[in-house]
Amino acid sequence: MNSTVPIDRFVWREWRFWLLALPGLLLGLVLVIPLLVLIWRGVTQQALAYWTNPTFLAAIRLSLLTSTLSTCLAVLTGTPLAYVLGRVSFRGKSWVELALDVPLVLPPLIAGIALLLAFGRNGVLGRPLDALGIRLPFTTAAVILAQTFIAAPLYLRTARIGFGAVAHELREQAVVEGANEWQVFRLVMLPIAWRALLAGTILCWTRALGEFGATIVFAGNMEGRTQTIPLAIFVGFETNLDVALGLSVVLIFVSVVVLFVLRWIDQTYAGSITG
């Protein structure tokens, strides 16, 4: 006697099912309804009219530029570091990884203060830079540095896990065949770990695009120079709500696209394993 079909078909009628489902349903409503309301308000005629607003467009352009540059900086400098941390064991490695992961859980406001104390005009590194004529605070470069500080650990952690997941035997076999370290990295590690690197890059870019706290402390909020999308939204709530709503819809759209891409990467990886 097969009881699987009746249970699967009528389980939703049992009170025990609803006892478990109702809390999850309530949580889902709490998570989804605010987003739906925000999208509904953000696509009204008044909000859409501001898509040609200079403040609106300047914030989008600056955010796309700085988040892309900060992500490139994270990838170029973080990939070699992630490779070493993912493949080499050394004393104190866990402490190094811990220090690199701290910005992930550090409140962005504190991160901005730390950047200001380090790279500000009177900061530890700011004074030597100022002597060379380099002033970072309240510039576009400060936005890029703040985004890198906050977002780069996401890429670094994901890439480190991706490199660490590559079977050690594959690397040893390549070395036995006469491959040098660069050839091992390029011909063995990258083709296997590319999904993790791509996912880390996307997460890093998205986090940089939405960065607010460290940016406003270290770079300020100057239109066309340091005012990114989150900062323009913050100002919009006080001066022009329609602009804030329109920019919020932009960030939600980007987030949805990123989630779809990450899911595609996961499905591709799972398909390659099962295939």
N, C-alpha and C positions, 0 to 999 in steps of 0.2 A: 504494500500500500504506500503510495507516494503522497506525502502530506506537504511537500514543498510548494506546490502550485497554489493550494488554498491559502497557505500562510502568506505567500508573497502577494496574492491577490487581495486578501481581506485584512492584512495587518493594519492598514490605515484606519480600520473601524474599531480597533481595540483601544480601550482607554489607556493602556500602558504605552502605546505608540504616541498618543497625544501628550501624555505626561512627559515624555522625552522631547517631543517635537516643539511644544509650545514655547519653552525657554529659548530654543534656537530661533524660532520664528520671531519672537520679540526682539532678540538681538539683531536679526537680519533687518527688521524694520528700522531699528535705531541706526543701523549703518547705511541703509539704502535710501530711506526717505529724505534725509537732509541733502544728499547728493542730487536726488531727483528734483527737489525744490530749487536747489541752486542752479541746476541746468535750466529748469523752466524759467526762472527769473532772468537768467543770463542770456537767453535767446529771444527775449522780448524785443520789440521794435526799437525801444529806446536804447537798450544795451547794444544791439547790433549796429546802431547808428554811430557808435563810438569806435568802430573798427577802423575808421579813417582818422581818428583823433591822433594828433602828433605825439602826445604822451603815451598813448596806447601803443603805437607803432615803435616809438623809441625804446620803450621797455622791452618789447618783444625782440627787437634787433639786438639790443645789448645783452639780453639773457641768452639768446642763441649763440652769440659770439663768445661770451665769457664761459658759458657752460661747455662749449665745444673745445675752447682752448684749454680750460682746466682739465677736461677729460683727456685730451691729447697729452698734456703734461703728466697726468697720472699714469697713463698707459706707457709712455716712453720711459719714465723713471721707475714705475712700479713693477713692470714685467720682469726686468732682471732681478729685482729684489725678491719678488714672489717666487721666481725660479730657484733662487738660492735657498729661501726659506722652505720651499716645498720639497727640495731634493737633498739638502745637506743638513746633517745633524752636527750641532756644536754646543758647547757648554753655554748656558744662559739663553738658549734659543727661545724657550718659553717666555722669558722676560721680555725679549725683543718683540715677540709677537704680541704680547700683552700691551706693551707701550704703543705699538702701531695700531692696535684696536681701540685704544682709549677714546679717540675722537668719535667713534661710533656711538658711544653712550654719553659723551660729554654734552651738556646743554649748550646749544649754539651760542648763547649769550656769553657764556664763560669762554668759549673758543674765541670769540671776537675780542674779549678782554686780553686773553693770552697773546693773540696776534698783535694787539696794540702795544702790549708791554715788550714784546720781542722786536717788532719791526717799526714801532712808532718813532717819532722824531727823537725822543729821549730814551728809546728802548735799548736793550742790550745790543742788538744788531742794527738798530735804526741809526745810532750815532755814526758808526763807520760808514754806513750807506749814505747818510746825509753829508758826510765829509767828501764823498765821491760825487755828490750832486744827485743822488738817487733818493727820492721820497716816495714811499709806497702808500701811506695812509691817505684815504679819501681820493683815490685815483682808480681808474679802470683796472690797473694792475692789482690793486688791493682787492677788488672783487674777485679776480681770478685766483689770487692767493687764498682768500677766504673759502671759496668754493673748493679749491684743491684740498685744503686742510680738512674740510668736512667730508667731502665725497671720495677722495682717493682711497681711504681705508676700505671702502666697500669693494673697489676693484682689487685692491691688494689682497684682501681676504679671499675673495672668490677665485682669483688667479692662483693663489697659494694652494687652495684646496684642489683646484684643477690639476696643477702640476704634481701635487702629492699623490693624486689618485692614479697616475700613470704607473703601470707595473714596473718594478725595479728591474725585472728580468729583461725587459725590452731595451732599457738603457745599457745594461751590461752586454747584451748581445750586440748592440751597435758598436760598443767600444771594442769588443773582441774582433769585429769585422774591420776595425781600423778607423772608425769615425772619431773625429776630434770633438771637443765639447760644443763648438758652434754647430757642427753637423748634427750632433745628437739633439741639440735644442731645435734646430730648424727642420730636420727631417723626421724626428721621432716625437719630440715633446709637443710642438705646436700642432701637428695634424691631429693629435689625440686630445689635447686640452683646449682646442680652439673654441669649443662651445662654452666652456667655463670663462674663457677670456672675453668672448663676445657678451655673455650675460653680465659679467662684471663691468664691462664698458658701458652697457646700457644702463645698469643700475647707477653707476657713477655719474653719467650724464644727467639722468633724471634727478638724482639727489642734488647735483650742482644747480640744475635749473630751478629747483624749489628752495634753495638755501635763502634764509632770511636773517636769522639772529646774528651770526658772525659778520655778515656783510654790512648790516646797518651800523654795527659798532666800529668796525675796522675801516669801512669804505664810505660810510655816510649814505645819504639819500639825495643825490643830485641828479636831476633829470638829464638824460642823454649821456651821462658820465658814469654814474654808479647806481642809478635807479633801475634795478631789475624788475621782473614781473612781480615777485612777492612784495617788494617795497612799494611798487606802484599800487598794488592792491591795498596795502596798509594805508597809504595816503588817500586812496579812493574812498575808503570807508568814512573819511572825515570830510572830503571835499566833493567827490563825484562818485556816488555809489554805482552808477551804471558802468563806468570804466572798470571799477573793481569787479563787478559781476562778469563783465565780458572777459577780463583777464583770467578770472577764476575758471570759466568754461574752457579757456585755452589750456590751462594746466590739467584740468580733468580729462580733456581729450587726449593730451599727451600721455597721461598716466594710463588711460585705457589702451592706447596703441602699444605702449611699452609692455603692459601685461599680456597682450596678444602675442607680441614678439617673443617674450620670455616663455610663454606656453608653447609656442611653435618650436623653440629651441629644445625644451624638455621633451616634447613629442618626437622630435627628430632624433634626439639622443636615445630615447627609449626604443624607437623603431630600429635604430642601428644595432642596438643590443639584441633585441628579439630576432632581428633579421639575420 
